[in-house]
Amino acid sequence: MSSTISRKRLRAIIGGSIGNLVEWYDWYAYSAFTIYFSASFFPGDNRTLQLLNTAAIFAVGFLMRPLGGYVFGFIGDRFGRKKSMTLSVLLMSLGSLIIACSPTYNQIGVIAPIVLLIARLLQGLSVGGEYGVSATYLSEMATPDRRGFYSSFQYVTLIGGQLIALGIQLLLQKLLLSEEDLFMWGWRIPFFIGAVLAVVALYLRQHLDETRAFKQQELLQEKKVLYSY
């Protein structure tokens, strides 16, 4: 019995935190590879202006994070932590896939940076929702004496996502691709990786247990509705 409970808690740690790792990997992959894909979305010979425009879209993603925290917090309280976390990582996967497959400015003109902006808005919404809900899930799945330990995986996976993004950048730069390849098409690779990782996280989260705190909350609401009649 105790081994079954331990496995459930281990699955809760992995499933609850892996989405956070994927979310922050995608977040940092954008900033790490900006130097390579900025010219694909913003034409001209002024590299500084291209980078500033791409950075501006990166900054807009931060504006969506408070909204994401509010929206996914509501979803987590209304429909469950598991459903909220599953939806957040699904949005991040969609944002990464859009960037990875996005046509360039030379192909579709001004629509290209608009598509990039939409993808970043989705990712900002996703990151904002992910952090709070997964922290809630981890703390609620933990035993009273291990809540700090469970919740610490939020920060561990945050830094882990950053390190993985930088590691992939170094791997592509130093070993696998030339600088010309990175500018032409290689910058798409980390976003495809992010989309695949998000699918893995999505699979793991679909097999998570809902927290006891939410189940008790649902039961209490059902009783209130019953008594109201």
C-alpha positions in Angstrom: 0.0 0.0 0.0 2.7 2.4 1.0 4.7 1.6 -2.2 1.6 2.4 -4.3 1.2 5.8 -2.6 4.9 6.5 -3.1 4.6 5.8 -6.8 1.6 8.1 -7.0 3.4 10.9 -5.3 6.5 10.4 -7.6 4.2 10.5 -10.6 2.6 13.6 -9.2 6.1 15.3 -8.9 7.1 14.3 -12.4 3.8 15.1 -14.1 3.3 18.3 -12.1 6.7 19.7 -12.8 7.6 18.4 -16.3 5.1 20.8 -17.8 6.8 23.7 -16.0 10.2 22.5 -17.5 8.8 22.4 -21.0 7.1 25.8 -20.6 10.3 27.5 -19.5 12.3 25.7 -22.1 10.1 27.1 -24.8 10.3 30.5 -23.1 14.1 30.6 -23.1 14.5 29.0 -26.5 12.9 32.1 -28.0 15.4 34.4 -26.4 18.3 32.1 -27.1 17.6 31.8 -30.8 16.4 35.3 -31.5 19.7 36.2 -33.1 19.0 33.6 -35.8 15.4 34.0 -36.7 14.8 37.7 -36.3 15.7 38.4 -39.9 13.2 35.8 -41.0 10.3 37.8 -39.6 11.6 41.4 -40.0 13.2 42.5 -43.3 16.0 45.0 -43.8 19.7 45.3 -43.3 19.5 46.8 -39.8 20.3 43.9 -37.5 19.7 46.0 -34.4 16.2 46.9 -35.5 15.4 43.3 -36.3 16.5 42.2 -32.9 14.6 45.0 -31.2 11.4 44.1 -33.0 11.8 40.4 -32.1 12.6 41.4 -28.5 9.4 43.5 -28.4 7.3 40.5 -29.3 9.2 38.6 -26.6 8.2 41.3 -24.1 4.6 41.3 -25.1 4.5 37.7 -23.9 5.1 38.9 -20.4 1.9 41.0 -20.5 -0.1 37.9 -21.0 1.3 36.1 -18.0 -0.9 37.8 -15.4 -3.9 37.1 -17.5 -2.8 33.5 -17.9 -2.5 33.2 -14.1 -6.0 34.5 -13.6 -7.6 32.4 -16.4 -5.9 29.1 -15.5 -6.3 29.7 -11.8 -10.1 30.0 -12.4 -10.0 26.9 -14.6 -8.1 25.0 -11.9 -10.6 25.9 -9.2 -13.6 25.3 -11.4 -12.7 22.2 -13.4 -9.6 20.8 -11.6 -5.9 21.3 -11.3 -5.2 18.4 -13.7 -7.4 19.9 -16.5 -5.9 23.3 -16.1 -2.3 22.0 -16.3 -3.1 19.9 -19.3 -4.6 22.8 -21.1 -1.6 25.1 -20.3 0.9 22.7 -21.7 -1.3 22.1 -24.8 -1.2 25.9 -25.4 2.5 26.0 -25.1 2.9 23.1 -27.5 0.7 24.9 -30.0 2.7 28.1 -29.6 6.0 26.3 -30.2 4.6 24.5 -33.2 3.3 27.7 -34.8 6.8 29.3 -34.5 8.5 26.2 -35.8 6.3 26.0 -38.9 5.7 29.7 -39.4 6.5 31.1 -42.9 9.0 33.9 -43.2 8.4 37.5 -44.2 9.7 36.8 -47.7 6.9 34.2 -48.1 3.8 35.9 -46.6 4.9 39.4 -45.9 3.7 41.3 -42.8 1.5 38.4 -41.7 4.7 36.6 -40.6 5.5 38.8 -37.6 1.8 38.8 -36.7 1.8 35.0 -36.6 4.9 35.2 -34.4 3.1 37.6 -32.1 0.1 35.3 -31.8 2.4 32.4 -30.9 4.1 34.4 -28.2 0.8 35.6 -26.8 -0.3 31.9 -26.5 3.0 31.0 -24.8 2.7 34.0 -22.4 -0.8 32.9 -21.5 0.4 29.4 -21.0 3.4 30.2 -18.8 1.4 32.5 -16.6 -1.2 29.8 -16.0 1.3 26.9 -15.6 3.4 28.3 -12.8 0.6 28.9 -10.3 -1.5 25.9 -11.0 1.3 23.4 -11.0 2.6 24.9 -7.7 -0.8 24.4 -6.3 -1.0 20.8 -7.6 2.4 19.9 -6.2 1.7 21.4 -2.7 -1.7 19.7 -2.5 -0.3 16.3 -3.6 2.4 16.5 -1.0 2.3 15.2 2.6 2.1 18.1 5.2 5.7 17.6 6.1 7.0 17.6 2.5 5.2 20.5 0.9 8.3 22.6 0.7 10.2 19.8 -1.0 7.5 19.1 -3.6 7.0 22.8 -4.4 10.8 23.3 -4.8 10.6 21.4 -8.1 8.9 24.5 -9.6 12.2 26.4 -9.4 14.3 23.3 -10.3 12.4 22.8 -13.5 12.4 26.5 -14.3 16.2 26.6 -14.3 16.3 23.2 -15.9 14.3 24.5 -18.9 16.7 27.4 -19.3 19.7 25.0 -19.2 18.2 22.7 -21.7 17.5 25.5 -24.1 21.0 26.8 -23.8 22.4 23.3 -24.1 20.6 22.7 -27.4 21.8 26.0 -28.7 25.4 25.1 -27.9 24.9 21.6 -29.5 23.6 23.1 -32.7 26.2 25.9 -32.8 29.3 23.9 -32.1 28.6 20.4 -33.4 25.6 19.9 -35.7 25.0 23.0 -37.9 26.8 25.7 -39.5 26.0 29.4 -38.8 24.4 29.7 -42.2 22.2 26.7 -41.5 21.1 28.2 -38.2 20.0 31.4 -39.9 18.3 29.6 -42.8 16.3 26.8 -41.0 18.2 25.5 -38.0 16.5 28.0 -35.6 13.2 26.0 -36.1 14.7 22.9 -34.5 14.4 24.0 -30.8 10.8 24.9 -31.3 10.0 21.5 -32.8 11.8 19.9 -29.8 9.6 22.1 -27.5 6.5 20.9 -29.3 7.5 17.3 -28.9 8.4 17.7 -25.2 5.0 19.3 -24.6 3.3 16.3 -26.2 5.2 14.1 -23.7 4.2 16.3 -20.8 0.6 16.3 -22.1 0.6 12.4 -22.1 2.0 12.3 -18.5 -0.5 14.8 -17.2 -3.5 12.9 -18.7 -2.5 10.1 -16.3 -2.2 12.2 -13.2 -4.6 11.9 -10.2 -6.6 14.9 -9.2 -5.7 16.4 -5.8 -7.7 15.5 -2.7 -8.2 19.2 -2.0 -10.1 19.7 -5.3 -12.2 16.5 -4.8 -13.2 17.7 -1.4 -14.1 21.1 -2.8 -16.2 19.5 -5.5 -18.0 17.4 -2.9 -18.7 20.5 -0.8 -20.1 22.3 -3.8 -22.4 19.3 -4.6 -23.7 19.3 -1.1 -24.4 23.0 -1.2 -26.4 22.5 -4.5 -28.2 19.6 -2.9 -29.1 21.5 0.2 -30.3 24.5 -1.8 -33.1 22.4 -3.1 
